[in-house]
Amino acid sequence: MTPTPAQVQPLLHALEQVLRFEQPADRVLRQFFRDHPRLGQRDRAVVAETVFGIVRRLIWLRWLAAGESRPGRLLALALNRLHGLSGRALEGLLRNEDCAWLQSLPRPTCEPPPAVAADLPDWAWERLQSELGEEAALTFGRAMQHPAPLDLRINPERLRRDAILERLNNDGIEAVATRYSPLGIRLAGKPALQQHPLFADGSIEVQDEGSQLLGLLVGARRGERVADLCAGAGGKTLLLAGQMRGTGQVYAFDVAERRLAQLTPRLKRAGLSNVQPQRISDVDDARLQRLAGKFDRVLVDAPCTGFGTLRRNPDLRFRQSPEPLAELVAKQARILAAAATLVRPGGVLVYGTCSPFAEENGKQIEAFLAAHAQFSVDPAGPALAAAGVTGLDTTTDCLKLAPDTHATDGFFGARLLRATT
């Protein structure tokens, strides 16, 4: 979407606020739109799309601009290099001084450094390049330069996927089945769904296909007791409860009351009554200690750097740094160890992140197994196949998803089995 002259000023104000990187970009934009209620739906779409597009390519844009960071000039450069608008087309749309600056900006005489071409901060590039190799790291980074598609998860208790696909397409919403998840639907665009009857009656929920696959890795069954230890707003909790067909109990634990509060209306929409949201102070909470060894399956979607979601959260590039990573890895280890105490003998523990970094994934599992001899890796492939997942490489022990390979968010998932004795 190309902004109109009337949209440029609010766009620049929103961009200026986001570029401070003091809060998540989506939160900043929500507040901005609340503060500017006269902006219409199309105005908001143009502002959000343009701002997120600039943030996705900000490292490259700043390189082109020789470090220039003023919003007006970054907007001029983005509209020119990303949207293909000529200098003449920008006249009358942007300020004269920004247009003049753009016209005087020399074209680069060399290729950008690999980290710039990948739009990744140096510290993240160095890690990925050393772990994946330069070509794969560059491919990963370039995949993150594009917006993520809008994926839905069906509620099989309401309608079958083919019926929902037919309904959506009949309503003019182009939709296809996802490639891997048997519960997923991918939309061609990003329509507003909050008022759609299928959303209102709980037949569909918004959830990335990669997130669905991590939930399916748990393999929840009817009548079981399952824990979602870092439940957040409950996307995976809903999937687990649905897998169990409303039987058994799913405990949704989180330290944030605000996040758990978002789960209640979602449960009501989905018609699920087998979920118990519970706020905990931390992983040493007495509630967890009383439940030691009581769960058939435990899911830990651990707090992480989140670099697997850069398509959706491009500002993470600028709000994360390598300094807190060691502290974050230690936190993950502590959560994983606490989760292990909840698993009954013979039960399943699933650890997942939306990060591509080895410290948070494979190395974390290696350290856990070295300290917990009663657990072993249960290969992901058979468990996913049993859940109806098709098309994934089943030769690796762990689930590894990336946008360049699977067109999902980047996810890691390890399925661990506790010995029966």
C-alpha positions as CSV (number, residue, x, y, z in Angstrom):
1,M,0.0,0.0,0.0
2,T,1.3,3.4,-1.0
3,P,0.4,6.1,1.5
4,T,-1.7,9.1,0.5
5,P,-0.6,12.7,1.4
6,A,-3.1,12.7,4.3
7,Q,-1.7,9.5,5.7
8,V,2.0,10.6,5.7
9,Q,1.9,12.7,8.8
10,P,0.3,10.1,11.1
11,L,2.6,7.5,9.5
12,L,5.7,9.6,10.4
13,H,4.5,10.1,13.9
14,A,3.9,6.3,14.4
15,L,7.3,5.5,12.8
16,E,9.0,7.9,15.2
17,Q,7.5,6.3,18.2
18,V,8.2,2.7,17.0
19,L,11.9,3.6,16.2
20,R,12.5,4.4,19.8
21,F,12.3,0.6,20.4
22,E,11.2,1.2,24.0
23,Q,8.3,-1.2,23.7
24,P,7.1,-3.9,21.2
25,A,6.1,-2.3,17.9
26,D,2.7,-3.9,17.9
27,R,2.0,-2.5,21.4
28,V,3.2,1.0,20.3
29,L,0.9,0.9,17.2
30,R,-2.1,-0.2,19.2
31,Q,-1.7,2.7,21.6
32,F,-1.0,5.1,18.7
33,F,-4.3,4.0,17.0
34,R,-6.2,4.5,20.3
35,D,-4.7,8.0,20.5
36,H,-5.8,8.7,16.9
37,P,-9.4,7.4,16.7
38,R,-10.1,9.3,13.5
39,L,-7.9,7.1,11.5
40,G,-10.0,4.8,9.4
41,Q,-9.4,1.1,8.8
42,R,-7.5,1.7,5.6
43,D,-5.4,4.4,7.2
44,R,-4.4,2.1,10.0
45,A,-3.5,-0.7,7.6
46,V,-1.2,1.6,5.6
47,V,0.5,2.9,8.7
48,A,1.0,-0.5,10.2
49,E,2.2,-2.2,7.0
50,T,4.6,0.6,6.1
51,V,6.0,0.9,9.6
52,F,6.6,-2.9,9.9
53,G,8.0,-2.9,6.4
54,I,10.6,-0.3,7.3
55,V,11.5,-2.0,10.6
56,R,12.0,-5.4,8.7
57,R,14.6,-3.7,6.4
58,L,15.9,-1.1,8.8
59,I,19.5,-2.4,9.0
60,W,19.8,-2.4,5.2
61,L,18.0,1.0,4.9
62,R,20.4,2.6,7.5
63,W,23.3,1.1,5.5
64,L,22.0,2.7,2.3
65,A,21.4,5.9,4.1
66,A,24.9,6.0,5.6
67,G,23.5,5.9,9.1
68,E,20.7,8.4,8.6
69,S,17.8,7.6,11.0
70,R,15.3,10.5,10.8
71,P,11.9,9.1,10.1
72,G,11.1,11.3,7.1
73,R,14.3,10.2,5.3
74,L,13.9,6.6,6.2
75,L,10.3,6.8,4.8
76,A,11.6,8.5,1.6
77,L,14.2,5.8,1.1
78,A,11.8,2.9,1.9
79,L,9.2,4.2,-0.5
80,N,11.8,4.6,-3.2
81,R,13.8,1.3,-2.7
82,L,11.2,-1.0,-1.3
83,H,8.0,0.4,-3.0
84,G,9.6,1.5,-6.2
85,L,8.3,5.1,-6.1
86,S,10.4,7.5,-8.1
87,G,11.7,10.8,-6.8
88,R,9.1,12.6,-8.9
89,A,6.3,10.5,-7.4
90,L,7.5,11.4,-3.9
91,E,7.3,15.1,-4.6
92,G,4.2,16.5,-3.0
93,L,3.9,13.4,-0.8
94,L,7.0,14.0,1.4
95,R,8.7,17.1,2.6
96,N,10.9,18.9,0.1
97,E,14.1,18.5,2.2
98,D,13.5,14.7,2.4
99,C,13.0,14.4,-1.3
100,A,16.1,16.5,-1.9
101,W,18.1,14.3,0.4
102,L,17.0,11.2,-1.4
103,Q,17.9,12.7,-4.8
104,S,21.4,13.5,-3.5
105,L,22.0,10.1,-1.9
106,P,24.7,8.2,-3.9
107,R,24.1,4.7,-4.9
108,P,26.2,2.2,-3.1
109,T,29.4,1.1,-4.9
110,C,29.7,-2.3,-3.2
111,E,27.5,-5.1,-2.0
112,P,26.3,-4.9,1.6
113,P,28.0,-6.9,4.3
114,P,26.3,-10.3,4.9
115,A,24.8,-9.2,8.2
116,V,23.3,-6.2,6.5
117,A,22.0,-8.3,3.5
118,A,20.3,-10.6,6.1
119,D,19.0,-7.6,8.1
120,L,20.4,-9.1,11.3
121,P,22.3,-7.4,14.1
122,D,26.0,-8.4,14.1
123,W,25.8,-10.5,17.2
124,A,22.9,-12.6,15.8
125,W,24.5,-12.9,12.4
126,E,27.7,-14.2,14.0
127,R,25.9,-16.9,15.9
128,L,23.8,-18.0,13.0
129,Q,26.7,-18.0,10.6
130,S,28.8,-20.1,12.9
131,E,25.9,-22.6,13.5
132,L,24.4,-22.8,10.1
133,G,27.0,-21.6,7.7
134,E,26.9,-18.3,5.8
135,E,24.6,-19.3,3.0
136,A,22.0,-20.8,5.2
137,A,22.2,-17.9,7.7
138,L,21.7,-15.5,4.8
139,T,18.7,-17.5,3.5
140,F,17.2,-17.4,7.0
141,G,17.7,-13.7,7.3
142,R,16.2,-12.9,3.9
143,A,13.2,-15.1,4.7
144,M,12.6,-12.8,7.7
145,Q,12.4,-9.7,5.5
146,H,8.9,-10.7,4.4
147,P,5.7,-10.5,6.4
148,A,4.3,-13.7,7.7
149,P,1.1,-15.2,6.3
150,L,-2.0,-15.4,8.4
151,D,-2.6,-18.9,9.7
152,L,-5.7,-20.3,11.4
153,R,-6.2,-23.4,13.5
154,I,-9.6,-25.1,13.3
155,N,-11.6,-26.4,16.3
156,P,-12.4,-29.9,15.2
157,E,-15.2,-30.0,17.8
158,R,-17.0,-27.4,15.8
159,L,-16.4,-28.1,12.1
160,R,-14.2,-30.2,9.9
161,R,-11.4,-28.3,8.0
162,D,-12.9,-28.9,4.5
163,A,-16.2,-27.4,5.7
164,I,-14.4,-24.3,7.1
165,L,-12.4,-23.9,3.9
166,E,-15.5,-24.0,1.8
167,R,-17.2,-21.4,4.1
168,L,-14.3,-19.0,4.0
169,N,-13.8,-19.2,0.3
170,N,-17.5,-18.8,-0.3
171,D,-17.3,-15.6,1.8
172,G,-14.5,-14.2,-0.4
173,I,-11.7,-15.1,1.9
174,E,-9.1,-17.1,-0.1
175,A,-8.0,-20.0,2.1
176,V,-6.1,-23.3,1.7
177,A,-5.1,-26.1,4.0
178,T,-1.7,-25.8,5.6
179,R,1.1,-27.9,4.3
180,Y,1.9,-29.9,7.5
181,S,-0.7,-29.3,10.2
182,P,-3.9,-31.2,9.9
183,L,-5.6,-28.4,11.9
184,G,-4.3,-25.5,9.9
185,I,-5.6,-23.1,7.3
186,R,-3.6,-20.4,5.5
187,L,-5.2,-17.2,4.2
188,A,-4.0,-15.4,1.1
189,G,-4.5,-12.0,2.7
190,K,-5.1,-10.6,6.1
191,P,-8.8,-10.0,6.4
192,A,-10.3,-8.8,9.7
193,L,-11.8,-11.9,11.2
194,Q,-13.0,-10.8,14.6
195,Q,-16.6,-10.3,13.4
196,H,-16.7,-13.4,11.2
197,P,-19.2,-16.0,12.4
198,L,-16.5,-18.8,12.4
199,F,-14.3,-16.8,14.7
200,A,-17.2,-15.7,16.9
201,D,-18.4,-19.3,17.5
202,G,-14.9,-20.7,18.2
203,S,-14.5,-22.7,15.0
204,I,-11.2,-20.9,14.1
205,E,-8.4,-19.3,16.1
206,V,-5.4,-17.4,14.7
207,Q,-2.2,-19.5,15.2
208,D,0.9,-19.9,13.1
209,E,1.3,-23.4,11.6
210,G,4.7,-23.8,13.4
211,S,3.0,-23.1,16.8
212,Q,0.4,-25.7,15.9
213,L,3.1,-28.3,15.2
214,L,4.8,-27.7,18.5
215,G,1.4,-28.2,20.2
216,L,0.8,-31.4,18.2
217,L,4.2,-32.7,19.3
218,V,2.8,-33.1,22.8
219,G,0.3,-35.7,21.6
220,A,-2.3,-35.0,24.2
221,R,-4.9,-37.7,24.6
222,R,-8.4,-38.0,26.0
223,G,-8.7,-38.2,29.8
224,E,-5.1,-37.2,30.5
225,R,-3.8,-34.5,32.8
226,V,-1.6,-32.1,30.9
227,A,0.3,-28.9,31.9
228,D,1.1,-25.9,29.7
229,L,3.8,-24.4,31.9
230,C,4.3,-21.1,30.0
231,A,0.8,-20.8,28.7
232,G,0.7,-17.0,27.9
233,A,-2.6,-16.2,26.2
234,G,-3.3,-19.9,25.7
235,G,-2.9,-20.6,22.0
236,K,-1.3,-24.0,22.5
237,T,-3.5,-24.6,25.6
238,L,-6.6,-24.4,23.4
239,L,-5.0,-26.9,20.9
240,L,-4.1,-29.3,23.7
241,A,-7.6,-29.1,25.2
242,G,-9.1,-29.7,21.8
243,Q,-6.9,-32.7,21.2
244,M,-8.4,-34.1,24.4
245,R,-11.9,-33.6,23.1
246,G,-12.9,-31.7,26.2
247,T,-12.0,-34.5,28.5
248,G,-9.3,-34.7,31.2
249,Q,-7.7,-31.6,32.5
250,V,-5.3,-29.0,31.1
251,Y,-3.6,-26.7,33.5
252,A,-2.5,-23.4,32.0
253,F,0.2,-21.9,34.1
254,D,1.8,-18.5,33.7
255,V,3.3,-15.8,35.8
256,A,1.4,-13.0,34.1
257,E,-2.3,-12.5,35.1
258,R,-2.8,-10.2,32.1
259,R,-1.8,-12.9,29.6
260,L,-3.9,-15.6,31.3
261,A,-6.9,-13.2,31.3
262,Q,-6.9,-13.4,27.5
263,L,-7.5,-17.1,27.7
264,T,-10.9,-17.0,29.4
265,P,-12.9,-15.5,26.5
266,R,-11.1,-17.8,24.1
267,L,-12.1,-20.9,26.1
268,K,-15.7,-19.7,26.1
269,R,-15.7,-19.2,22.4
270,A,-14.2,-22.7,21.8
271,G,-16.7,-24.3,24.2
272,L,-13.9,-25.9,26.3
273,S,-14.4,-26.6,30.0
274,N,-11.4,-28.8,30.7
275,V,-8.9,-26.0,31.2
276,Q,-7.7,-24.5,34.5
277,P,-5.9,-21.2,34.1
278,Q,-3.6,-20.7,37.1
279,R,-1.3,-17.8,37.8
280,I,2.0,-18.8,39.5
281,S,4.7,-16.6,41.1
282,D,7.5,-18.5,39.5
283,V,8.6,-22.1,38.9
284,D,9.1,-22.5,42.6
285,D,5.5,-21.8,43.4
286,A,4.0,-24.2,46.0
287,R,1.1,-25.0,43.6
288,L,3.6,-26.6,41.2
289,Q,5.4,-28.5,44.0
290,R,2.1,-30.0,45.1
291,L,1.6,-31.3,41.6
292,A,4.9,-33.0,41.3
293,G,4.7,-36.3,39.3
294,K,1.0,-35.8,38.5
295,F,1.0,-35.0,34.8
296,D,0.9,-37.3,31.8
297,R,2.3,-34.6,29.5
298,V,4.0,-31.2,30.1
299,L,4.6,-28.5,27.5
300,V,7.3,-25.8,28.1
301,D,7.1,-23.1,25.4
302,A,10.0,-21.4,27.0
303,P,10.7,-17.6,27.0
304,C,13.4,-17.0,24.4
305,T,15.0,-14.5,22.2
306,G,12.1,-14.9,19.7
307,F,14.2,-14.6,16.6
308,G,12.1,-17.2,14.9
309,T,9.3,-14.7,14.8
310,L,11.1,-11.8,13.2
311,R,8.6,-11.8,10.3
312,R,5.9,-10.9,12.9
313,N,8.1,-9.1,15.4
314,P,10.8,-7.4,13.3
315,D,11.6,-4.9,16.2
316,L,13.1,-7.8,18.2
317,R,16.3,-7.2,16.1
318,F,16.7,-3.9,18.0
319,R,15.2,-4.8,21.4
320,Q,17.4,-7.9,22.0
321,S,21.1,-8.0,22.6
322,P,23.6,-10.7,23.4
323,E,24.2,-9.6,27.0
324,P,21.0,-11.0,28.5
325,L,21.3,-14.3,26.5
326,A,23.2,-16.2,29.1
327,E,20.7,-15.1,31.7
328,L,17.9,-16.2,29.5
329,V,19.5,-19.6,28.8
330,A,19.8,-20.1,32.6
331,K,16.1,-19.2,33.0
332,Q,15.1,-21.7,30.4
333,A,17.1,-24.4,32.2
334,R,15.5,-23.6,35.4
335,I,12.0,-23.7,33.9
336,L,12.8,-27.0,32.1
337,A,14.1,-28.6,35.3
338,A,10.9,-27.5,37.2
339,A,8.7,-28.9,34.4
340,A,10.5,-32.2,34.7
341,T,9.4,-32.6,38.3
342,L,5.7,-32.5,37.1
343,V,6.0,-35.4,34.7
344,R,4.9,-38.8,36.0
345,P,7.0,-41.9,35.3
346,G,6.4,-42.8,31.6
347,G,5.1,-39.3,30.9
348,V,6.2,-36.9,28.2
349,L,7.9,-33.5,28.4
350,V,8.0,-31.2,25.4
351,Y,10.4,-28.3,25.4
352,G,10.1,-25.7,22.6
353,T,11.3,-22.2,21.6
354,C,10.7,-19.8,18.7
355,S,14.5,-19.3,18.4
356,P,17.1,-20.5,15.9
357,F,20.0,-20.3,18.4
358,A,21.7,-23.5,19.5
359,E,22.2,-22.2,23.1
360,E,18.4,-22.1,23.5
361,N,17.7,-25.3,21.7
362,G,20.0,-28.3,21.2
363,K,22.6,-27.3,23.7
364,Q,19.8,-26.7,26.3
365,I,18.5,-30.2,25.7
366,E,22.0,-31.7,26.0
367,A,22.6,-30.0,29.3
368,F,19.2,-31.1,30.6
369,L,19.7,-34.8,29.7
370,A,23.2,-34.7,31.3
371,A,21.5,-33.7,34.5
372,H,18.4,-35.8,34.3
373,A,19.3,-39.4,33.5
374,Q,15.6,-40.5,33.8
375,F,14.7,-38.6,30.6
376,S,15.6,-39.5,27.0
377,V,14.8,-38.0,23.6
378,D,11.7,-39.5,22.1
379,P,12.0,-38.9,18.3
380,A,9.6,-36.2,17.1
381,G,8.7,-37.8,13.7
382,P,6.6,-40.7,14.9
383,A,4.7,-38.5,17.4
384,L,3.9,-35.9,14.8
385,A,2.8,-38.6,12.3
386,A,0.5,-40.0,15.0
387,A,-1.0,-36.6,15.3
388,G,-1.8,-36.5,11.6
389,V,1.2,-34.3,10.5
390,T,2.5,-35.1,7.1
391,G,5.4,-33.9,4.9
392,L,8.0,-33.2,7.5
393,D,11.5,-34.7,7.6
394,T,11.2,-37.5,10.2
395,T,14.9,-38.4,10.3
396,T,15.8,-35.9,13.0
397,D,15.1,-36.4,16.7
398,C,13.8,-32.9,17.2
399,L,11.3,-30.6,15.4
400,K,13.1,-27.8,13.6
401,L,11.1,-25.3,11.6
402,A,12.3,-22.3,9.7
403,P,10.5,-19.7,7.4
404,D,12.8,-20.3,4.5
405,T,12.2,-24.1,4.5
406,H,8.8,-24.6,5.9
407,A,7.1,-21.1,5.5
408,T,6.3,-21.1,9.2
409,D,7.8,-19.2,12.1
410,G,11.1,-20.6,13.3
411,F,10.5,-23.2,16.0
412,F,12.5,-25.8,17.9
413,G,10.8,-28.7,19.7
414,A,12.2,-31.6,21.7
415,R,10.1,-34.4,23.0
416,L,11.5,-36.1,26.1
417,L,10.3,-39.3,27.7
418,R,10.6,-40.0,31.4
419,A,11.5,-43.6,32.2
420,T,8.9,-45.7,34.0
421,T,11.2,-46.5,36.9
